Amino acid sequence: MPRVVVIGGGWAGCAAAVSAAKAGAEVVLLERLDMVLGTGLVGGIFRNNGRFTAAEEAVAMGGGELIAAMDAAARHAGIEFPGHQHSSLYDVYAIEGEVRSVLNRLGIEVRNQVRVSNVQMDGPEIRSVSYDGQKVEGDVFVECTGTVGGMPNCTKYGNGCVMCIMRCPTFGNRVSVAAKAGVQEVMGYRKGGQVGVFSGSCKLQKDSLARGIVDELEATGRAVLPVPSDLQKGADFLGIKACQQYALPEYVESIVLLDTGPAKLMTSYYPLEILRSVPGFERARYEDPYAGSKGNSIRYLAISPRDDALKVEGVDNLFCAGEKSGPLVGHTEAIVTGLVAGHNAVRAALGMDPAILPRSTTIGESIAWVREEMENGSGLHRKYTYSGSVLFDRMKELDLYQTDPALIRKRVQDAGVNDIFDRRLC
């Protein structure tokens, strides 16, 4: 039985662990924080726009466990807000327990508060990773450490450490395994050429908002409140966000809130003195990041070169997923790349050819196209998500966007990859 070590327990790492375990591997998942899911602990949006298609493809491919976990934790389903249709919102307070149940059921060993700090190489292969003097050996490794932070990067490329859900001061800065293995990684850029982009949303404590706003949120899942013209931010503010699917005029002219447990404020940050000038927000208080009036976390600082099997170039037994595999935005995007990376890690350990998903599927097309975009240079200045911007546009151009699960299943079956993540390889 091959041993797969997954470093990073966000949505991508959890998905990689799930698909590797289902393929028959012994799986160890190493996570820097005291909980799994990382930024997924403050996320919440799924099934919006093209993410519906990608999620149903993952289900049809036999990798639906984490999609089911999000559905089980959903507070709202089928809602609309500016630029987005048929959206679901999971409860950020409940989701970690749902995902833990999936990992436990599959026998995945999860080690929390483990900050991998070094890599031991044997030629072009990783032999082990280490933390606190302990070594963890494996046959194949999957890096899902993300590209957010840590504190020095948020200070250098952002507005300083804003005390976000990543909690770097307590658990230590993110460490790139690929970089430790000698891989030359790349950085994403935002408008104007600045390195990195800001995370796209904040969380407000519901109890700090006017009762009418909270009632609307909890009844409908959304609240869109106009901002007086003299308090509106300039449109240039939208360009700093990772989430370009929200770079619409409505997000300048209005405050858009979603109910994910807290009130999810769909902007990177908002000066508190201005926010409190808007009716209903007079006592508003941030839940995440704590300094959301000044800034947010900075991401896309460590993207690995990789192929369409999600193997990292330059290391024979290292795969990557989530933001490590490109300037991707969103939990669904992290899950589907994690499924591919974990499955192919097991194939590599067994000496099998990798599974390259056909470009007739949304997942296969996105993995290949984002790689091509990064290789020609333009991709590092753009952000890719199934829910909007350039990737959603491409889905529609190629007639990949679909909201009928039966038709999505048929497309996956016609591509010959139905239940691929449900097949035991050893």
VOKOL-391143 format. One record per residue (C-alpha): z negated, x negated, y negated; residue in three letters. Coordinates in steps of 0.02 Angstrom, whole numbers. Layout:
BEGIN
{c3:Z&c1:X&c2:Y&residu:ala}
...
This chain:
BEGIN
{c3:0&c1:0&c2:0&residu:met}
{c3:53&c1:-79&c2:-166&residu:pro}
{c3:-75&c1:-94&c2:-305&residu:arg}
{c3:-21&c1:-35&c2:-477&residu:val}
{c3:-127&c1:-78&c2:-629&residu:val}
{c3:-100&c1:31&c2:-782&residu:val}
{c3:-166&c1:-38&c2:-946&residu:ile}
{c3:-197&c1:97&c2:-1076&residu:gly}
{c3:-254&c1:273&c2:-1037&residu:gly}
{c3:-165&c1:378&c2:-1167&residu:gly}
{c3:-42&c1:513&c2:-1116&residu:trp}
{c3:85&c1:381&c2:-1059&residu:ala}
{c3:-43&c1:283&c2:-957&residu:gly}
{c3:-112&c1:439&c2:-875&residu:cys}
{c3:65&c1:495&c2:-830&residu:ala}
{c3:108&c1:323&c2:-760&residu:ala}
{c3:-50&c1:327&c2:-655&residu:ala}
{c3:-8&c1:501&c2:-591&residu:val}
{c3:170&c1:460&c2:-538&residu:ser}
{c3:120&c1:293&c2:-460&residu:ala}
{c3:-19&c1:377&c2:-360&residu:ala}
{c3:96&c1:515&c2:-301&residu:lys}
{c3:222&c1:384&c2:-246&residu:ala}
{c3:88&c1:311&c2:-132&residu:gly}
{c3:12&c1:167&c2:-230&residu:ala}
{c3:-168&c1:119&c2:-256&residu:glu}
{c3:-190&c1:143&c2:-443&residu:val}
{c3:-315&c1:68&c2:-564&residu:val}
{c3:-312&c1:133&c2:-743&residu:leu}
{c3:-394&c1:23&c2:-875&residu:leu}
{c3:-438&c1:104&c2:-1042&residu:glu}
{c3:-512&c1:21&c2:-1196&residu:arg}
{c3:-604&c1:177&c2:-1256&residu:leu}
{c3:-743&c1:280&c2:-1176&residu:asp}
{c3:-621&c1:425&c2:-1147&residu:met}
{c3:-441&c1:438&c2:-1089&residu:val}
{c3:-296&c1:507&c2:-1194&residu:leu}
{c3:-313&c1:399&c2:-1350&residu:gly}
{c3:-222&c1:484&c2:-1494&residu:thr}
{c3:-200&c1:633&c2:-1378&residu:gly}
{c3:-382&c1:671&c2:-1418&residu:leu}
{c3:-326&c1:725&c2:-1591&residu:val}
{c3:-149&c1:784&c2:-1550&residu:gly}
{c3:-120&c1:958&c2:-1485&residu:gly}
{c3:62&c1:1008&c2:-1512&residu:ile}
{c3:180&c1:1029&c2:-1364&residu:phe}
{c3:327&c1:1133&c2:-1304&residu:arg}
{c3:394&c1:1142&c2:-1483&residu:asn}
{c3:583&c1:1133&c2:-1501&residu:asn}
{c3:660&c1:1008&c2:-1378&residu:gly}
{c3:491&c1:964&c2:-1305&residu:arg}
{c3:502&c1:1128&c2:-1209&residu:phe}
{c3:659&c1:1064&c2:-1123&residu:thr}
{c3:585&c1:893&c2:-1084&residu:ala}
{c3:424&c1:970&c2:-1018&residu:ala}
{c3:517&c1:1087&c2:-901&residu:glu}
{c3:626&c1:943&c2:-842&residu:glu}
{c3:469&c1:846&c2:-798&residu:ala}
{c3:405&c1:996&c2:-700&residu:val}
{c3:571&c1:1013&c2:-609&residu:ala}
{c3:566&c1:827&c2:-568&residu:met}
{c3:397&c1:851&c2:-485&residu:gly}
{c3:292&c1:775&c2:-624&residu:gly}
{c3:214&c1:930&c2:-700&residu:gly}
{c3:29&c1:895&c2:-675&residu:glu}
{c3:-7&c1:842&c2:-855&residu:leu}
{c3:104&c1:979&c2:-926&residu:ile}
{c3:0&c1:1102&c2:-825&residu:ala}
{c3:-158&c1:1023&c2:-896&residu:ala}
{c3:-97&c1:1052&c2:-1073&residu:met}
{c3:-50&c1:1232&c2:-1030&residu:asp}
{c3:-223&c1:1259&c2:-956&residu:ala}
{c3:-305&c1:1196&c2:-1116&residu:ala}
{c3:-190&c1:1292&c2:-1234&residu:ala}
{c3:-270&c1:1389&c2:-1377&residu:arg}
{c3:-104&c1:1464&c2:-1432&residu:his}
{c3:70&c1:1479&c2:-1356&residu:ala}
{c3:238&c1:1533&c2:-1424&residu:gly}
{c3:195&c1:1509&c2:-1607&residu:ile}
{c3:312&c1:1460&c2:-1749&residu:glu}
{c3:279&c1:1352&c2:-1902&residu:phe}
{c3:399&c1:1270&c2:-2024&residu:pro}
{c3:541&c1:1188&c2:-1928&residu:gly}
{c3:466&c1:1225&c2:-1756&residu:his}
{c3:487&c1:1362&c2:-1628&residu:gln}
{c3:402&c1:1416&c2:-1465&residu:his}
{c3:259&c1:1292&c2:-1494&residu:ser}
{c3:98&c1:1278&c2:-1394&residu:ser}
{c3:-64&c1:1203&c2:-1457&residu:leu}
{c3:-191&c1:1130&c2:-1336&residu:tyr}
{c3:-376&c1:1121&c2:-1376&residu:asp}
{c3:-414&c1:940&c2:-1417&residu:val}
{c3:-596&c1:966&c2:-1366&residu:tyr}
{c3:-549&c1:1030&c2:-1192&residu:ala}
{c3:-398&c1:927&c2:-1144&residu:ile}
{c3:-485&c1:767&c2:-1088&residu:glu}
{c3:-581&c1:860&c2:-953&residu:gly}
{c3:-421&c1:940&c2:-889&residu:glu}
{c3:-335&c1:771&c2:-876&residu:val}
{c3:-487&c1:690&c2:-795&residu:arg}
{c3:-478&c1:823&c2:-659&residu:ser}
{c3:-297&c1:776&c2:-623&residu:val}
{c3:-337&c1:591&c2:-612&residu:leu}
{c3:-488&c1:621&c2:-500&residu:asn}
{c3:-391&c1:736&c2:-385&residu:arg}
{c3:-260&c1:601&c2:-356&residu:leu}
{c3:-390&c1:467&c2:-318&residu:gly}
{c3:-348&c1:360&c2:-470&residu:ile}
{c3:-483&c1:234&c2:-515&residu:glu}
{c3:-518&c1:246&c2:-701&residu:val}
{c3:-615&c1:108&c2:-788&residu:arg}
{c3:-668&c1:147&c2:-966&residu:asn}
{c3:-726&c1:30&c2:-1104&residu:gln}
{c3:-613&c1:-104&c2:-1031&residu:val}
{c3:-519&c1:-204&c2:-1162&residu:arg}
{c3:-394&c1:-314&c2:-1073&residu:val}
{c3:-388&c1:-476&c2:-1170&residu:ser}
{c3:-291&c1:-598&c2:-1062&residu:asn}
{c3:-152&c1:-611&c2:-935&residu:val}
{c3:-135&c1:-732&c2:-789&residu:gln}
{c3:46&c1:-775&c2:-749&residu:met}
{c3:131&c1:-845&c2:-594&residu:asp}
{c3:303&c1:-894&c2:-655&residu:gly}
{c3:392&c1:-738&c2:-716&residu:pro}
{c3:261&c1:-621&c2:-643&residu:glu}
{c3:88&c1:-562&c2:-694&residu:ile}
{c3:-41&c1:-598&c2:-561&residu:arg}
{c3:-192&c1:-521&c2:-647&residu:ser}
{c3:-262&c1:-460&c2:-811&residu:val}
{c3:-439&c1:-495&c2:-868&residu:ser}
{c3:-579&c1:-421&c2:-971&residu:tyr}
{c3:-758&c1:-480&c2:-1000&residu:asp}
{c3:-733&c1:-620&c2:-873&residu:gly}
{c3:-671&c1:-501&c2:-737&residu:gln}
{c3:-498&c1:-511&c2:-662&residu:lys}
{c3:-397&c1:-363&c2:-601&residu:val}
{c3:-258&c1:-411&c2:-483&residu:glu}
{c3:-106&c1:-305&c2:-448&residu:gly}
{c3:68&c1:-306&c2:-375&residu:asp}
{c3:144&c1:-220&c2:-526&residu:val}
{c3:78&c1:-181&c2:-700&residu:phe}
{c3:119&c1:-42&c2:-822&residu:val}
{c3:76&c1:-67&c2:-1005&residu:glu}
{c3:37&c1:89&c2:-1104&residu:cys}
{c3:-74&c1:14&c2:-1239&residu:thr}
{c3:21&c1:98&c2:-1380&residu:gly}
{c3:66&c1:22&c2:-1547&residu:thr}
{c3:-75&c1:87&c2:-1658&residu:val}
{c3:-191&c1:-27&c2:-1757&residu:gly}
{c3:-301&c1:-123&c2:-1742&residu:gly}
{c3:-401&c1:-146&c2:-1900&residu:met}
{c3:-312&c1:-303&c2:-1967&residu:pro}
{c3:-143&c1:-216&c2:-1950&residu:asn}
{c3:-202&c1:-56&c2:-2033&residu:cys}
{c3:-266&c1:-163&c2:-2177&residu:thr}
{c3:-108&c1:-268&c2:-2187&residu:lys}
{c3:22&c1:-131&c2:-2167&residu:tyr}
{c3:-74&c1:26&c2:-2216&residu:gly}
{c3:-215&c1:77&c2:-2331&residu:asn}
{c3:-353&c1:-6&c2:-2231&residu:gly}
{c3:-455&c1:50&c2:-2081&residu:cys}
{c3:-480&c1:236&c2:-2101&residu:val}
{c3:-601&c1:254&c2:-1953&residu:met}
{c3:-486&c1:353&c2:-1839&residu:cys}
{c3:-498&c1:412&c2:-1659&residu:ile}
{c3:-450&c1:238&c2:-1596&residu:met}
{c3:-622&c1:174&c2:-1651&residu:arg}
{c3:-571&c1:-9&c2:-1659&residu:cys}
{c3:-733&c1:-65&c2:-1743&residu:pro}
{c3:-829&c1:-8&c2:-1589&residu:thr}
{c3:-711&c1:-42&c2:-1444&residu:phe}
{c3:-606&c1:-184&c2:-1513&residu:gly}
{c3:-427&c1:-201&c2:-1574&residu:asn}
{c3:-278&c1:-158&c2:-1466&residu:arg}
{c3:-210&c1:-307&c2:-1367&residu:val}
{c3:-28&c1:-316&c2:-1312&residu:ser}
{c3:-11&c1:-367&c2:-1130&residu:val}
{c3:175&c1:-401&c2:-1151&residu:ala}
{c3:143&c1:-519&c2:-1295&residu:ala}
{c3:9&c1:-609&c2:-1194&residu:lys}
{c3:140&c1:-629&c2:-1056&residu:ala}
{c3:257&c1:-714&c2:-1179&residu:gly}
{c3:370&c1:-567&c2:-1223&residu:val}
{c3:441&c1:-564&c2:-1399&residu:gln}
{c3:403&c1:-387&c2:-1457&residu:glu}
{c3:473&c1:-299&c2:-1610&residu:val}
{c3:403&c1:-189&c2:-1748&residu:met}
{c3:462&c1:-24&c2:-1819&residu:gly}
{c3:492&c1:2&c2:-2005&residu:tyr}
{c3:474&c1:145&c2:-2128&residu:arg}
{c3:574&c1:192&c2:-2280&residu:lys}
{c3:582&c1:45&c2:-2399&residu:gly}
{c3:571&c1:-83&c2:-2260&residu:gly}
{c3:382&c1:-87&c2:-2243&residu:gln}
{c3:319&c1:-130&c2:-2070&residu:val}
{c3:245&c1:12&c2:-1968&residu:gly}
{c3:225&c1:198&c2:-2003&residu:val}
{c3:76&c1:310&c2:-2035&residu:phe}
{c3:13&c1:429&c2:-1901&residu:ser}
{c3:71&c1:601&c2:-1949&residu:gly}
{c3:-78&c1:717&c2:-1960&residu:ser}
{c3:-263&c1:734&c2:-2000&residu:cys}
{c3:-401&c1:849&c2:-1939&residu:lys}
{c3:-511&c1:953&c2:-2052&residu:leu}
{c3:-675&c1:1031&c2:-2000&residu:gln}
{c3:-646&c1:1217&c2:-1991&residu:lys}
{c3:-819&c1:1258&c2:-2056&residu:asp}
{c3:-775&c1:1169&c2:-2218&residu:ser}
{c3:-630&c1:1289&c2:-2253&residu:leu}
{c3:-630&c1:1464&c2:-2326&residu:ala}
{c3:-667&c1:1599&c2:-2198&residu:arg}
{c3:-499&c1:1684&c2:-2226&residu:gly}
{c3:-404&c1:1524&c2:-2183&residu:ile}
{c3:-506&c1:1501&c2:-2023&residu:val}
{c3:-479&c1:1682&c2:-1972&residu:asp}
{c3:-290&c1:1664&c2:-1994&residu:glu}
{c3:-289&c1:1501&c2:-1897&residu:leu}
{c3:-386&c1:1569&c2:-1750&residu:glu}
{c3:-288&c1:1732&c2:-1744&residu:ala}
{c3:-112&c1:1660&c2:-1760&residu:thr}
{c3:-130&c1:1473&c2:-1727&residu:gly}
{c3:-58&c1:1428&c2:-1896&residu:arg}
{c3:-86&c1:1444&c2:-2083&residu:ala}
{c3:39&c1:1397&c2:-2218&residu:val}
{c3:-37&c1:1394&c2:-2391&residu:leu}
{c3:61&c1:1359&c2:-2552&residu:pro}
{c3:12&c1:1208&c2:-2655&residu:val}
{c3:17&c1:1230&c2:-2845&residu:pro}
{c3:168&c1:1136&c2:-2913&residu:ser}
{c3:61&c1:1019&c2:-3019&residu:asp}
{c3:-32&c1:962&c2:-2862&residu:leu}
{c3:119&c1:935&c2:-2749&residu:gln}
{c3:156&c1:762&c2:-2684&residu:lys}
{c3:328&c1:686&c2:-2708&residu:gly}
{c3:457&c1:704&c2:-2569&residu:ala}
{c3:450&c1:514&c2:-2543&residu:asp}
{c3:280&c1:539&c2:-2463&residu:phe}
{c3:364&c1:615&c2:-2310&residu:leu}
{c3:454&c1:451&c2:-2270&residu:gly}
{c3:295&c1:359&c2:-2224&residu:ile}
{c3:259&c1:469&c2:-2073&residu:lys}
{c3:296&c1:432&c2:-1891&residu:ala}
{c3:329&c1:618&c2:-1870&residu:cys}
{c3:494&c1:640&c2:-1960&residu:gln}
{c3:516&c1:812&c2:-1881&residu:gln}
{c3:396&c1:868&c2:-2018&residu:tyr}
{c3:491&c1:784&c2:-2160&residu:ala}
{c3:539&c1:952&c2:-2233&residu:leu}
{c3:514&c1:1024&c2:-2408&residu:pro}
{c3:389&c1:1150&c2:-2338&residu:glu}
{c3:268&c1:1008&c2:-2303&residu:tyr}
{c3:270&c1:958&c2:-2487&residu:val}
{c3:264&c1:1134&c2:-2558&residu:glu}
{c3:132&c1:1197&c2:-2436&residu:ser}
{c3:-20&c1:1144&c2:-2338&residu:ile}
{c3:23&c1:1176&c2:-2155&residu:val}
{c3:-125&c1:1194&c2:-2037&residu:leu}
{c3:-124&c1:1218&c2:-1848&residu:leu}
{c3:-269&c1:1271&c2:-1738&residu:asp}
{c3:-301&c1:1136&c2:-1608&residu:thr}
{c3:-490&c1:1160&c2:-1610&residu:gly}
{c3:-510&c1:1079&c2:-1780&residu:pro}
{c3:-385&c1:1125&c2:-1916&residu:ala}
{c3:-238&c1:1006&c2:-1894&residu:lys}
{c3:-172&c1:958&c2:-2066&residu:leu}
{c3:12&c1:913&c2:-2049&residu:met}
{c3:16&c1:765&c2:-2166&residu:thr}
{c3:-30&c1:581&c2:-2147&residu:ser}
{c3:-167&c1:590&c2:-2278&residu:tyr}
{c3:-213&c1:694&c2:-2428&residu:tyr}
{c3:-325&c1:636&c2:-2572&residu:pro}
{c3:-483&c1:739&c2:-2556&residu:leu}
{c3:-500&c1:775&c2:-2741&residu:glu}
{c3:-325&c1:851&c2:-2741&residu:ile}
{c3:-351&c1:944&c2:-2578&residu:leu}
{c3:-511&c1:1021&c2:-2645&residu:arg}
{c3:-415&c1:1085&c2:-2796&residu:ser}
{c3:-314&c1:1202&c2:-2684&residu:val}
{c3:-393&c1:1375&c2:-2664&residu:pro}
{c3:-487&c1:1388&c2:-2499&residu:gly}
{c3:-510&c1:1200&c2:-2481&residu:phe}
{c3:-648&c1:1176&c2:-2611&residu:glu}
{c3:-768&c1:1107&c2:-2479&residu:arg}
{c3:-641&c1:1029&c2:-2361&residu:ala}
{c3:-702&c1:885&c2:-2254&residu:arg}
{c3:-606&c1:767&c2:-2139&residu:tyr}
{c3:-645&c1:755&c2:-1954&residu:glu}
{c3:-512&c1:626&c2:-1910&residu:asp}
{c3:-480&c1:504&c2:-1983&residu:pro}
{c3:-642&c1:500&c2:-2080&residu:tyr}
{c3:-553&c1:422&c2:-2228&residu:ala}
{c3:-406&c1:542&c2:-2220&residu:gly}
{c3:-407&c1:555&c2:-2409&residu:ser}
{c3:-347&c1:375&c2:-2417&residu:lys}
{c3:-239&c1:340&c2:-2265&residu:gly}
{c3:-211&c1:350&c2:-2078&residu:asn}
{c3:-183&c1:234&c2:-1932&residu:ser}
{c3:-27&c1:124&c2:-1928&residu:ile}
{c3:87&c1:123&c2:-1776&residu:arg}
{c3:248&c1:47&c2:-1706&residu:tyr}
{c3:180&c1:-129&c2:-1721&residu:leu}
{c3:215&c1:-191&c2:-1543&residu:ala}
{c3:369&c1:-118&c2:-1457&residu:ile}
{c3:428&c1:-203&c2:-1297&residu:ser}
{c3:610&c1:-239&c2:-1254&residu:pro}
{c3:648&c1:-146&c2:-1092&residu:arg}
{c3:785&c1:-75&c2:-983&residu:asp}
{c3:819&c1:105&c2:-931&residu:asp}
{c3:698&c1:89&c2:-785&residu:ala}
{c3:566&c1:46&c2:-918&residu:leu}
{c3:544&c1:-130&c2:-850&residu:lys}
{c3:495&c1:-253&c2:-986&residu:val}
{c3:622&c1:-390&c2:-1012&residu:glu}
{c3:560&c1:-564&c2:-967&residu:gly}
{c3:423&c1:-513&c2:-845&residu:val}
{c3:474&c1:-466&c2:-668&residu:asp}
{c3:330&c1:-348&c2:-630&residu:asn}
{c3:286&c1:-268&c2:-796&residu:leu}
{c3:339&c1:-93&c2:-849&residu:phe}
{c3:302&c1:0&c2:-1011&residu:cys}
{c3:293&c1:179&c2:-1074&residu:ala}
{c3:253&c1:282&c2:-1227&residu:gly}
{c3:268&c1:195&c2:-1394&residu:glu}
{c3:278&c1:27&c2:-1307&residu:lys}
{c3:451&c1:80&c2:-1247&residu:ser}
{c3:517&c1:128&c2:-1419&residu:gly}
{c3:477&c1:214&c2:-1584&residu:pro}
{c3:440&c1:378&c2:-1496&residu:leu}
{c3:335&c1:519&c2:-1568&residu:val}
{c3:230&c1:639&c2:-1467&residu:gly}
{c3:134&c1:675&c2:-1309&residu:his}
{c3:280&c1:746&c2:-1210&residu:thr}
{c3:381&c1:590&c2:-1250&residu:glu}
{c3:235&c1:483&c2:-1188&residu:ala}
{c3:214&c1:584&c2:-1029&residu:ile}
{c3:396&c1:578&c2:-974&residu:val}
{c3:414&c1:391&c2:-1003&residu:thr}
{c3:249&c1:365&c2:-913&residu:gly}
{c3:312&c1:462&c2:-762&residu:leu}
{c3:468&c1:353&c2:-753&residu:val}
{c3:373&c1:189&c2:-776&residu:ala}
{c3:239&c1:228&c2:-647&residu:gly}
{c3:366&c1:284&c2:-517&residu:his}
{c3:476&c1:131&c2:-544&residu:asn}
{c3:325&c1:16&c2:-535&residu:ala}
{c3:298&c1:73&c2:-356&residu:val}
{c3:482&c1:52&c2:-316&residu:arg}
{c3:477&c1:-125&c2:-383&residu:ala}
{c3:324&c1:-168&c2:-278&residu:ala}
{c3:415&c1:-105&c2:-123&residu:leu}
{c3:575&c1:-200&c2:-161&residu:gly}
{c3:673&c1:-40&c2:-194&residu:met}
{c3:805&c1:-12&c2:-326&residu:asp}
{c3:737&c1:73&c2:-482&residu:pro}
{c3:765&c1:257&c2:-517&residu:ala}
{c3:873&c1:274&c2:-673&residu:ile}
{c3:873&c1:455&c2:-729&residu:leu}
{c3:1048&c1:522&c2:-763&residu:pro}
{c3:1099&c1:547&c2:-943&residu:arg}
{c3:1143&c1:726&c2:-900&residu:ser}
{c3:956&c1:756&c2:-915&residu:thr}
{c3:860&c1:756&c2:-1079&residu:thr}
{c3:737&c1:627&c2:-1015&residu:ile}
{c3:871&c1:509&c2:-949&residu:gly}
{c3:976&c1:524&c2:-1106&residu:glu}
{c3:830&c1:491&c2:-1222&residu:ser}
{c3:770&c1:337&c2:-1128&residu:ile}
{c3:944&c1:261&c2:-1129&residu:ala}
{c3:992&c1:311&c2:-1305&residu:trp}
{c3:832&c1:249&c2:-1387&residu:val}
{c3:857&c1:81&c2:-1298&residu:arg}
{c3:1035&c1:71&c2:-1365&residu:glu}
{c3:974&c1:115&c2:-1539&residu:glu}
{c3:842&c1:-21&c2:-1534&residu:met}
{c3:966&c1:-151&c2:-1471&residu:glu}
{c3:1089&c1:-118&c2:-1613&residu:asn}
{c3:947&c1:-130&c2:-1739&residu:gly}
{c3:956&c1:43&c2:-1817&residu:ser}
{c3:827&c1:115&c2:-1698&residu:gly}
{c3:681&c1:18&c2:-1772&residu:leu}
{c3:702&c1:110&c2:-1937&residu:his}
{c3:705&c1:282&c2:-1857&residu:arg}
{c3:583&c1:390&c2:-1760&residu:lys}
{c3:626&c1:482&c2:-1602&residu:tyr}
{c3:555&c1:646&c2:-1542&residu:thr}
{c3:617&c1:794&c2:-1442&residu:tyr}
{c3:543&c1:908&c2:-1574&residu:ser}
{c3:650&c1:858&c2:-1722&residu:gly}
{c3:743&c1:726&c2:-1820&residu:ser}
{c3:881&c1:621&c2:-1741&residu:val}
{c3:835&c1:642&c2:-1557&residu:leu}
{c3:825&c1:831&c2:-1565&residu:phe}
{c3:991&c1:830&c2:-1659&residu:asp}
{c3:1067&c1:728&c2:-1518&residu:arg}
{c3:998&c1:847&c2:-1387&residu:met}
{c3:1085&c1:991&c2:-1474&residu:lys}
{c3:1247&c1:894&c2:-1496&residu:glu}
{c3:1252&c1:855&c2:-1309&residu:leu}
{c3:1202&c1:1033&c2:-1262&residu:asp}
{c3:1041&c1:971&c2:-1181&residu:leu}
{c3:923&c1:1084&c2:-1279&residu:tyr}
{c3:878&c1:1231&c2:-1167&residu:gln}
{c3:733&c1:1354&c2:-1160&residu:thr}
{c3:771&c1:1442&c2:-996&residu:asp}
{c3:667&c1:1358&c2:-858&residu:pro}
{c3:787&c1:1417&c2:-723&residu:ala}
{c3:936&c1:1334&c2:-808&residu:leu}
{c3:835&c1:1176&c2:-839&residu:ile}
{c3:788&c1:1169&c2:-654&residu:arg}
{c3:970&c1:1191&c2:-606&residu:lys}
{c3:1023&c1:1049&c2:-719&residu:arg}
{c3:892&c1:934&c2:-644&residu:val}
{c3:945&c1:986&c2:-469&residu:gln}
{c3:1130&c1:958&c2:-509&residu:asp}
{c3:1082&c1:783&c2:-569&residu:ala}
{c3:1001&c1:749&c2:-400&residu:gly}
{c3:827&c1:710&c2:-469&residu:val}
{c3:733&c1:869&c2:-430&residu:asn}
{c3:558&c1:829&c2:-363&residu:asp}
{c3:588&c1:641&c2:-382&residu:ile}
{c3:409&c1:615&c2:-442&residu:phe}
{c3:342&c1:716&c2:-297&residu:asp}
{c3:411&c1:599&c2:-163&residu:arg}
{c3:295&c1:479&c2:-76&residu:arg}
{c3:378&c1:309&c2:-58&residu:leu}
{c3:252&c1:223&c2:55&residu:cys}
